Every structure is written in C-alpha cells, then in structure tokens.
Amino acid sequence: MNWGGPAEFFAMGGYGFYVWGSFGLAAALMALEPLLLRHRRKAALTELKRELAAKQEATDEE
C-alpha cells in the first residue's frame, strides 16, 4: 500500500475510524486485563484466608 502522507495513512481509505477504533479498544482491553486479574487474585486470596481462619477456629473449638 502506498499513502501520500500521514493523513491518508490514518484515514486508511475511509476505514480509519474502524481500524483505529478496533486497535484502540484492543489496546485498552489488554491494558485492563492485568488490573482485573490483580483484583480477582486479591479477592480469591482474601476468601482463602477467611476460610482458613474459619476452619482453624472450628478445629480449635473441638
């Protein structure tokens, strides 16, 4: 492909909105995924600690 300048490159023959919008959305989702994973991991570890504490408490009562 041969573009006459940066404006033509970013316009992508009239499909620039779809191309760059898709690229931007994919980049945003890839940046968001590690943050969501960190949140889920923290929640899982908190739940595990709570369950272990409850199990330990039940064992201590016996």
N, CA, C and O atoms as a Maestro MAE file, in Angstrom:
{
 s_m_m2io_version
 :::
 2.0.0
}

f_m_ct {
 s_m_title
 :::
 protein
 m_atom[248] {
  # First column is atom index #
  i_m_mmod_type
  r_m_x_coord
  r_m_y_coord
  r_m_z_coord
  i_m_residue_number
  s_m_chain_name
  s_m_pdb_residue_name
  s_m_pdb_atom_name
  i_m_atomic_number
  :::
  1 25 0.845 -1.173 0.000 1 A "MET " " N  " 7
  2 3 0.000 0.000 0.000 1 A "MET " " CA " 6
  3 2 0.891 1.238 0.000 1 A "MET " " C  " 6
  4 15 1.970 1.254 0.594 1 A "MET " " O  " 8
  5 25 0.417 2.250 -0.670 2 A "ASN " " N  " 7
  6 3 1.181 3.479 -0.789 2 A "ASN " " CA " 6
  7 2 0.291 4.654 -0.399 2 A "ASN " " C  " 6
  8 15 -0.721 4.913 -1.050 2 A "ASN " " O  " 8
  9 25 0.664 5.358 0.654 3 A "TRP " " N  " 7
  10 3 -0.098 6.513 1.118 3 A "TRP " " CA " 6
  11 2 0.674 7.774 0.774 3 A "TRP " " C  " 6
  12 15 1.905 7.788 0.784 3 A "TRP " " O  " 8
  13 25 -0.063 8.829 0.470 4 A "GLY " " N  " 7
  14 3 0.544 10.093 0.093 4 A "GLY " " CA " 6
  15 2 1.027 10.901 1.279 4 A "GLY " " C  " 6
  16 15 1.790 11.850 1.099 4 A "GLY " " O  " 8
  17 25 0.613 10.562 2.470 5 A "GLY " " N  " 7
  18 3 1.017 11.299 3.673 5 A "GLY " " CA " 6
  19 2 0.370 10.704 4.905 5 A "GLY " " C  " 6
  20 15 -0.408 9.752 4.829 5 A "GLY " " O  " 8
  21 25 0.713 11.293 6.050 6 A "PRO " " N  " 7
  22 3 0.164 10.764 7.314 6 A "PRO " " CA " 6
  23 2 -1.367 10.811 7.385 6 A "PRO " " C  " 6
  24 15 -1.992 9.908 7.941 6 A "PRO " " O  " 8
  25 25 -1.966 11.862 6.822 7 A "ALA " " N  " 7
  26 3 -3.427 11.966 6.885 7 A "ALA " " CA " 6
  27 2 -4.084 10.820 6.123 7 A "ALA " " C  " 6
  28 15 -5.079 10.260 6.584 7 A "ALA " " O  " 8
  29 25 -3.548 10.474 4.982 8 A "GLU " " N  " 7
  30 3 -4.087 9.346 4.215 8 A "GLU " " CA " 6
  31 2 -3.842 8.022 4.931 8 A "GLU " " C  " 6
  32 15 -4.676 7.118 4.889 8 A "GLU " " O  " 8
  33 25 -2.693 7.919 5.586 9 A "PHE " " N  " 7
  34 3 -2.398 6.697 6.334 9 A "PHE " " CA " 6
  35 2 -3.420 6.504 7.451 9 A "PHE " " C  " 6
  36 15 -3.979 5.417 7.594 9 A "PHE " " O  " 8
  37 25 -3.669 7.544 8.243 10 A "PHE " " N  " 7
  38 3 -4.605 7.415 9.357 10 A "PHE " " CA " 6
  39 2 -6.053 7.298 8.889 10 A "PHE " " C  " 6
  40 15 -6.888 6.755 9.613 10 A "PHE " " O  " 8
  41 25 -6.366 7.795 7.697 11 A "ALA " " N  " 7
  42 3 -7.718 7.661 7.159 11 A "ALA " " CA " 6
  43 2 -7.971 6.240 6.660 11 A "ALA " " C  " 6
  44 15 -9.118 5.796 6.616 11 A "ALA " " O  " 8
  45 25 -6.910 5.526 6.284 12 A "MET " " N  " 7
  46 3 -6.998 4.134 5.831 12 A "MET " " CA " 6
  47 2 -8.052 3.944 4.744 12 A "MET " " C  " 6
  48 15 -8.818 2.980 4.776 12 A "MET " " O  " 8
  49 25 -8.088 4.849 3.801 13 A "GLY " " N  " 7
  50 3 -9.026 4.715 2.693 13 A "GLY " " CA " 6
  51 2 -10.483 4.792 3.122 13 A "GLY " " C  " 6
  52 15 -11.346 4.175 2.498 13 A "GLY " " O  " 8
  53 25 -10.761 5.535 4.168 14 A "GLY " " N  " 7
  54 3 -12.133 5.675 4.649 14 A "GLY " " CA " 6
  55 2 -12.479 4.720 5.782 14 A "GLY " " C  " 6
  56 15 -13.544 4.836 6.388 14 A "GLY " " O  " 8
  57 25 -11.597 3.786 6.070 15 A "TYR " " N  " 7
  58 3 -11.855 2.808 7.134 15 A "TYR " " CA " 6
  59 2 -11.052 3.089 8.397 15 A "TYR " " C  " 6
  60 15 -11.003 2.251 9.297 15 A "TYR " " O  " 8
  61 25 -10.433 4.237 8.471 16 A "GLY " " N  " 7
  62 3 -9.579 4.587 9.610 16 A "GLY " " CA " 6
  63 2 -10.301 4.540 10.947 16 A "GLY " " C  " 6
  64 15 -9.742 4.082 11.944 16 A "GLY " " O  " 8
  65 25 -11.549 5.015 10.968 17 A "PHE " " N  " 7
  66 3 -12.304 5.002 12.220 17 A "PHE " " CA " 6
  67 2 -12.438 3.586 12.759 17 A "PHE " " C  " 6
  68 15 -12.267 3.355 13.956 17 A "PHE " " O  " 8
  69 25 -12.741 2.645 11.887 18 A "TYR " " N  " 7
  70 3 -12.934 1.251 12.308 18 A "TYR " " CA " 6
  71 2 -11.600 0.598 12.670 18 A "TYR " " C  " 6
  72 15 -11.499 -0.131 13.657 18 A "TYR " " O  " 8
  73 25 -10.575 0.874 11.850 19 A "VAL " " N  " 7
  74 3 -9.263 0.280 12.103 19 A "VAL " " CA " 6
  75 2 -8.693 0.797 13.404 19 A "VAL " " C  " 6
  76 15 -8.309 0.012 14.271 19 A "VAL " " O  " 8
  77 25 -8.634 2.121 13.553 20 A "TRP " " N  " 7
  78 3 -8.018 2.688 14.753 20 A "TRP " " CA " 6
  79 2 -8.909 2.521 15.980 20 A "TRP " " C  " 6
  80 15 -8.409 2.394 17.098 20 A "TRP " " O  " 8
  81 25 -10.214 2.521 15.780 21 A "GLY " " N  " 7
  82 3 -11.110 2.250 16.903 21 A "GLY " " CA " 6
  83 2 -10.935 0.836 17.434 21 A "GLY " " C  " 6
  84 15 -10.914 0.617 18.645 21 A "GLY " " O  " 8
  85 25 -10.809 -0.123 16.522 22 A "SER " " N  " 7
  86 3 -10.583 -1.514 16.928 22 A "SER " " CA " 6
  87 2 -9.230 -1.671 17.604 22 A "SER " " C  " 6
  88 15 -9.099 -2.360 18.615 22 A "SER " " O  " 8
  89 25 -8.241 -1.028 17.036 23 A "PHE " " N  " 7
  90 3 -6.903 -1.082 17.630 23 A "PHE " " CA " 6
  91 2 -6.913 -0.476 19.033 23 A "PHE " " C  " 6
  92 15 -6.349 -1.046 19.966 23 A "PHE " " O  " 8
  93 25 -7.554 0.674 19.174 24 A "GLY " " N  " 7
  94 3 -7.617 1.333 20.481 24 A "GLY " " CA " 6
  95 2 -8.371 0.511 21.510 24 A "GLY " " C  " 6
  96 15 -7.951 0.414 22.663 24 A "GLY " " O  " 8
  97 25 -9.484 -0.082 21.096 25 A "LEU " " N  " 7
  98 3 -10.263 -0.907 22.018 25 A "LEU " " CA " 6
  99 2 -9.472 -2.136 22.459 25 A "LEU " " C  " 6
  100 15 -9.473 -2.493 23.637 25 A "LEU " " O  " 8
  101 25 -8.803 -2.776 21.515 26 A "ALA " " N  " 7
  102 3 -7.992 -3.951 21.860 26 A "ALA " " CA " 6
  103 2 -6.865 -3.561 22.806 26 A "ALA " " C  " 6
  104 15 -6.594 -4.280 23.767 26 A "ALA " " O  " 8
  105 25 -6.206 -2.436 22.551 27 A "ALA " " N  " 7
  106 3 -5.117 -1.982 23.426 27 A "ALA " " CA " 6
  107 2 -5.649 -1.665 24.829 27 A "ALA " " C  " 6
  108 15 -5.011 -2.003 25.826 27 A "ALA " " O  " 8
  109 25 -6.805 -1.021 24.903 28 A "ALA " " N  " 7
  110 3 -7.392 -0.691 26.205 28 A "ALA " " CA " 6
  111 2 -7.756 -1.952 26.981 28 A "ALA " " C  " 6
  112 15 -7.522 -2.030 28.187 28 A "ALA " " O  " 8
  113 25 -8.324 -2.934 26.298 29 A "LEU " " N  " 7
  114 3 -8.691 -4.180 26.977 29 A "LEU " " CA " 6
  115 2 -7.459 -4.957 27.436 29 A "LEU " " C  " 6
  116 15 -7.475 -5.572 28.502 29 A "LEU " " O  " 8
  117 25 -6.399 -4.929 26.642 30 A "MET " " N  " 7
  118 3 -5.167 -5.615 27.053 30 A "MET " " CA " 6
  119 2 -4.523 -4.909 28.245 30 A "MET " " C  " 6
  120 15 -3.894 -5.560 29.079 30 A "MET " " O  " 8
  121 25 -4.672 -3.602 28.335 31 A "ALA " " N  " 7
  122 3 -4.147 -2.872 29.487 31 A "ALA " " CA " 6
  123 2 -5.015 -3.114 30.721 31 A "ALA " " C  " 6
  124 15 -4.505 -3.130 31.841 31 A "ALA " " O  " 8
  125 25 -6.310 -3.301 30.526 32 A "LEU " " N  " 7
  126 3 -7.241 -3.503 31.637 32 A "LEU " " CA " 6
  127 2 -7.160 -4.910 32.225 32 A "LEU " " C  " 6
  128 15 -7.387 -5.093 33.421 32 A "LEU " " O  " 8
  129 25 -6.844 -5.891 31.409 33 A "GLU " " N  " 7
  130 3 -6.839 -7.289 31.858 33 A "GLU " " CA " 6
  131 2 -5.932 -7.542 33.067 33 A "GLU " " C  " 6
  132 15 -6.386 -8.180 34.017 33 A "GLU " " O  " 8
  133 25 -4.674 -7.077 33.087 34 A "PRO " " N  " 7
  134 3 -3.850 -7.317 34.279 34 A "PRO " " CA " 6
  135 2 -4.424 -6.670 35.543 34 A "PRO " " C  " 6
  136 15 -4.276 -7.215 36.637 34 A "PRO " " O  " 8
  137 25 -5.069 -5.526 35.400 35 A "LEU " " N  " 7
  138 3 -5.684 -4.880 36.564 35 A "LEU " " CA " 6
  139 2 -6.841 -5.719 37.102 35 A "LEU " " C  " 6
  140 15 -6.987 -5.882 38.314 35 A "LEU " " O  " 8
  141 25 -7.654 -6.245 36.202 36 A "LEU " " N  " 7
  142 3 -8.767 -7.101 36.627 36 A "LEU " " CA " 6
  143 2 -8.262 -8.402 37.248 36 A "LEU " " C  " 6
  144 15 -8.823 -8.889 38.230 36 A "LEU " " O  " 8
  145 25 -7.203 -8.959 36.669 37 A "LEU " " N  " 7
  146 3 -6.622 -10.183 37.231 37 A "LEU " " CA " 6
  147 2 -6.085 -9.947 38.639 37 A "LEU " " C  " 6
  148 15 -6.264 -10.780 39.527 37 A "LEU " " O  " 8
  149 25 -5.432 -8.818 38.833 38 A "ARG " " N  " 7
  150 3 -4.899 -8.491 40.166 38 A "ARG " " CA " 6
  151 2 -6.031 -8.376 41.178 38 A "ARG " " C  " 6
  152 15 -5.913 -8.853 42.307 38 A "ARG " " O  " 8
  153 25 -7.127 -7.742 40.771 39 A "HIS " " N  " 7
  154 3 -8.278 -7.590 41.663 39 A "HIS " " CA " 6
  155 2 -8.880 -8.953 42.016 39 A "HIS " " C  " 6
  156 15 -9.182 -9.220 43.179 39 A "HIS " " O  " 8
  157 25 -9.052 -9.814 41.003 40 A "ARG " " N  " 7
  158 3 -9.615 -11.152 41.261 40 A "ARG " " CA " 6
  159 2 -8.693 -11.988 42.132 40 A "ARG " " C  " 6
  160 15 -9.162 -12.737 42.990 40 A "ARG " " O  " 8
  161 25 -7.381 -11.868 41.922 41 A "ARG " " N  " 7
  162 3 -6.426 -12.629 42.737 41 A "ARG " " CA " 6
  163 2 -6.498 -12.186 44.193 41 A "ARG " " C  " 6
  164 15 -6.500 -13.015 45.103 41 A "ARG " " O  " 8
  165 25 -6.556 -10.877 44.405 42 A "LYS " " N  " 7
  166 3 -6.635 -10.355 45.764 42 A "LYS " " CA " 6
  167 2 -7.912 -10.822 46.450 42 A "LYS " " C  " 6
  168 15 -7.894 -11.174 47.629 42 A "LYS " " O  " 8
  169 25 -9.020 -10.824 45.713 43 A "ALA " " N  " 7
  170 3 -10.289 -11.277 46.282 43 A "ALA " " CA " 6
  171 2 -10.242 -12.771 46.608 43 A "ALA " " C  " 6
  172 15 -10.772 -13.196 47.635 43 A "ALA " " O  " 8
  173 25 -9.616 -13.563 45.747 44 A "ALA " " N  " 7
  174 3 -9.505 -15.000 45.993 44 A "ALA " " CA " 6
  175 2 -8.625 -15.276 47.207 44 A "ALA " " C  " 6
  176 15 -8.947 -16.140 48.024 44 A "ALA " " O  " 8
  177 25 -7.528 -14.556 47.330 45 A "LEU " " N  " 7
  178 3 -6.654 -14.756 48.488 45 A "LEU " " CA " 6
  179 2 -7.343 -14.345 49.784 45 A "LEU " " C  " 6
  180 15 -7.187 -15.011 50.807 45 A "LEU " " O  " 8
  181 25 -8.100 -13.261 49.749 46 A "THR " " N  " 7
  182 3 -8.846 -12.832 50.930 46 A "THR " " CA " 6
  183 2 -9.868 -13.893 51.334 46 A "THR " " C  " 6
  184 15 -10.020 -14.197 52.517 46 A "THR " " O  " 8
  185 25 -10.566 -14.454 50.348 47 A "GLU " " N  " 7
  186 3 -11.547 -15.503 50.624 47 A "GLU " " CA " 6
  187 2 -10.866 -16.747 51.197 47 A "GLU " " C  " 6
  188 15 -11.376 -17.359 52.135 47 A "GLU " " O  " 8
  189 25 -9.727 -17.117 50.639 48 A "LEU " " N  " 7
  190 3 -8.986 -18.272 51.158 48 A "LEU " " CA " 6
  191 2 -8.551 -18.063 52.604 48 A "LEU " " C  " 6
  192 15 -8.677 -18.963 53.434 48 A "LEU " " O  " 8
  193 25 -8.043 -16.880 52.896 49 A "LYS " " N  " 7
  194 3 -7.611 -16.578 54.275 49 A "LYS " " CA " 6
  195 2 -8.787 -16.644 55.241 49 A "LYS " " C  " 6
  196 15 -8.664 -17.132 56.364 49 A "LYS " " O  " 8
  197 25 -9.933 -16.142 54.779 50 A "ARG " " N  " 7
  198 3 -11.126 -16.176 55.628 50 A "ARG " " CA " 6
  199 2 -11.569 -17.610 55.878 50 A "ARG " " C  " 6
  200 15 -11.927 -17.960 57.003 50 A "ARG " " O  " 8
  201 25 -11.549 -18.440 54.844 51 A "GLU " " N  " 7
  202 3 -11.939 -19.837 55.002 51 A "GLU " " CA " 6
  203 2 -10.972 -20.589 55.910 51 A "GLU " " C  " 6
  204 15 -11.393 -21.389 56.745 51 A "GLU " " O  " 8
  205 25 -9.671 -20.332 55.747 52 A "LEU " " N  " 7
  206 3 -8.682 -20.993 56.597 52 A "LEU " " CA " 6
  207 2 -8.834 -20.574 58.053 52 A "LEU " " C  " 6
  208 15 -8.693 -21.398 58.957 52 A "LEU " " O  " 8
  209 25 -9.121 -19.293 58.281 53 A "ALA " " N  " 7
  210 3 -9.329 -18.816 59.645 53 A "ALA " " CA " 6
  211 2 -10.567 -19.470 60.257 53 A "ALA " " C  " 6
  212 15 -10.552 -19.849 61.428 53 A "ALA " " O  " 8
  213 25 -11.643 -19.605 59.468 54 A "ALA " " N  " 7
  214 3 -12.859 -20.247 59.976 54 A "ALA " " CA " 6
  215 2 -12.607 -21.714 60.273 54 A "ALA " " C  " 6
  216 15 -13.091 -22.237 61.277 54 A "ALA " " O  " 8
  217 25 -11.844 -22.392 59.398 55 A "LYS " " N  " 7
  218 3 -11.525 -23.792 59.617 55 A "LYS " " CA " 6
  219 2 -10.662 -23.963 60.861 55 A "LYS " " C  " 6
  220 15 -10.870 -24.893 61.641 55 A "LYS " " O  " 8
  221 25 -9.704 -23.075 61.045 56 A "GLN " " N  " 7
  222 3 -8.833 -23.126 62.226 56 A "GLN " " CA " 6
  223 2 -9.649 -22.887 63.487 56 A "GLN " " C  " 6
  224 15 -9.431 -23.548 64.502 56 A "GLN " " O  " 8
  225 25 -10.590 -21.944 63.433 57 A "GLU " " N  " 7
  226 3 -11.430 -21.655 64.575 57 A "GLU " " CA " 6
  227 2 -12.303 -22.864 64.929 57 A "GLU " " C  " 6
  228 15 -12.492 -23.174 66.105 57 A "GLU " " O  " 8
  229 25 -12.829 -23.539 63.917 58 A "ALA " " N  " 7
  230 3 -13.658 -24.708 64.147 58 A "ALA " " CA " 6
  231 2 -12.824 -25.850 64.753 58 A "ALA " " C  " 6
  232 15 -13.306 -26.592 65.609 58 A "ALA " " O  " 8
  233 25 -11.580 -25.978 64.303 59 A "THR " " N  " 7
  234 3 -10.687 -27.005 64.838 59 A "THR " " CA " 6
  235 2 -10.317 -26.712 66.288 59 A "THR " " C  " 6
  236 15 -10.217 -27.626 67.105 59 A "THR " " O  " 8
  237 25 -10.116 -25.439 66.602 60 A "ASP " " N  " 7
  238 3 -9.759 -25.053 67.967 60 A "ASP " " CA " 6
  239 2 -10.894 -25.301 68.937 60 A "ASP " " C  " 6
  240 15 -10.646 -25.573 70.112 60 A "ASP " " O  " 8
  241 25 -12.144 -25.215 68.477 61 A "GLU " " N  " 7
  242 3 -13.292 -25.424 69.351 61 A "GLU " " CA " 6
  243 2 -13.477 -26.877 69.720 61 A "GLU " " C  " 6
  244 15 -14.105 -27.176 70.735 61 A "GLU " " O  " 8
  245 25 -12.941 -27.802 68.909 62 A "GLU " " N  " 7
  246 3 -13.128 -29.242 69.184 62 A "GLU " " CA " 6
  247 2 -12.214 -29.728 70.218 62 A "GLU " " C  " 6
  248 15 -12.244 -30.910 70.563 62 A "GLU " " O  " 8
  :::
 }
 m_bond[247] {
  # First column is bond index #
  i_m_from
  i_m_to
  i_m_order
  :::
  1 1 2 1
  2 2 3 1
  3 3 4 2
  4 3 5 1
  5 5 6 1
  6 6 7 1
  7 7 8 2
  8 7 9 1
  9 9 10 1
  10 10 11 1
  11 11 12 2
  12 11 13 1
  13 13 14 1
  14 14 15 1
  15 15 16 2
  16 15 17 1
  17 17 18 1
  18 18 19 1
  19 19 20 2
  20 19 21 1
  21 21 22 1
  22 22 23 1
  23 23 24 2
  24 23 25 1
  25 25 26 1
  26 26 27 1
  27 27 28 2
  28 27 29 1
  29 29 30 1
  30 30 31 1
  31 31 32 2
  32 31 33 1
  33 33 34 1
  34 34 35 1
  35 35 36 2
  36 35 37 1
  37 37 38 1
  38 38 39 1
  39 39 40 2
  40 39 41 1
  41 41 42 1
  42 42 43 1
  43 43 44 2
  44 43 45 1
  45 45 46 1
  46 46 47 1
  47 47 48 2
  48 47 49 1
  49 49 50 1
  50 50 51 1
  51 51 52 2
  52 51 53 1
  53 53 54 1
  54 54 55 1
  55 55 56 2
  56 55 57 1
  57 57 58 1
  58 58 59 1
  59 59 60 2
  60 59 61 1
  61 61 62 1
  62 62 63 1
  63 63 64 2
  64 63 65 1
  65 65 66 1
  66 66 67 1
  67 67 68 2
  68 67 69 1
  69 69 70 1
  70 70 71 1
  71 71 72 2
  72 71 73 1
  73 73 74 1
  74 74 75 1
  75 75 76 2
  76 75 77 1
  77 77 78 1
  78 78 79 1
  79 79 80 2
  80 79 81 1
  81 81 82 1
  82 82 83 1
  83 83 84 2
  84 83 85 1
  85 85 86 1
  86 86 87 1
  87 87 88 2
  88 87 89 1
  89 89 90 1
  90 90 91 1
  91 91 92 2
  92 91 93 1
  93 93 94 1
  94 94 95 1
  95 95 96 2
  96 95 97 1
  97 97 98 1
  98 98 99 1
  99 99 100 2
  100 99 101 1
  101 101 102 1
  102 102 103 1
  103 103 104 2
  104 103 105 1
  105 105 106 1
  106 106 107 1
  107 107 108 2
  108 107 109 1
  109 109 110 1
  110 110 111 1
  111 111 112 2
  112 111 113 1
  113 113 114 1
  114 114 115 1
  115 115 116 2
  116 115 117 1
  117 117 118 1
  118 118 119 1
  119 119 120 2
  120 119 121 1
  121 121 122 1
  122 122 123 1
  123 123 124 2
  124 123 125 1
  125 125 126 1
  126 126 127 1
  127 127 128 2
  128 127 129 1
  129 129 130 1
  130 130 131 1
  131 131 132 2
  132 131 133 1
  133 133 134 1
  134 134 135 1
  135 135 136 2
  136 135 137 1
  137 137 138 1
  138 138 139 1
  139 139 140 2
  140 139 141 1
  141 141 142 1
  142 142 143 1
  143 143 144 2
  144 143 145 1
  145 145 146 1
  146 146 147 1
  147 147 148 2
  148 147 149 1
  149 149 150 1
  150 150 151 1
  151 151 152 2
  152 151 153 1
  153 153 154 1
  154 154 155 1
  155 155 156 2
  156 155 157 1
  157 157 158 1
  158 158 159 1
  159 159 160 2
  160 159 161 1
  161 161 162 1
  162 162 163 1
  163 163 164 2
  164 163 165 1
  165 165 166 1
  166 166 167 1
  167 167 168 2
  168 167 169 1
  169 169 170 1
  170 170 171 1
  171 171 172 2
  172 171 173 1
  173 173 174 1
  174 174 175 1
  175 175 176 2
  176 175 177 1
  177 177 178 1
  178 178 179 1
  179 179 180 2
  180 179 181 1
  181 181 182 1
  182 182 183 1
  183 183 184 2
  184 183 185 1
  185 185 186 1
  186 186 187 1
  187 187 188 2
  188 187 189 1
  189 189 190 1
  190 190 191 1
  191 191 192 2
  192 191 193 1
  193 193 194 1
  194 194 195 1
  195 195 196 2
  196 195 197 1
  197 197 198 1
  198 198 199 1
  199 199 200 2
  200 199 201 1
  201 201 202 1
  202 202 203 1
  203 203 204 2
  204 203 205 1
  205 205 206 1
  206 206 207 1
  207 207 208 2
  208 207 209 1
  209 209 210 1
  210 210 211 1
  211 211 212 2
  212 211 213 1
  213 213 214 1
  214 214 215 1
  215 215 216 2
  216 215 217 1
  217 217 218 1
  218 218 219 1
  219 219 220 2
  220 219 221 1
  221 221 222 1
  222 222 223 1
  223 223 224 2
  224 223 225 1
  225 225 226 1
  226 226 227 1
  227 227 228 2
  228 227 229 1
  229 229 230 1
  230 230 231 1
  231 231 232 2
  232 231 233 1
  233 233 234 1
  234 234 235 1
  235 235 236 2
  236 235 237 1
  237 237 238 1
  238 238 239 1
  239 239 240 2
  240 239 241 1
  241 241 242 1
  242 242 243 1
  243 243 244 2
  244 243 245 1
  245 245 246 1
  246 246 247 1
  247 247 248 2
  :::
 }
}
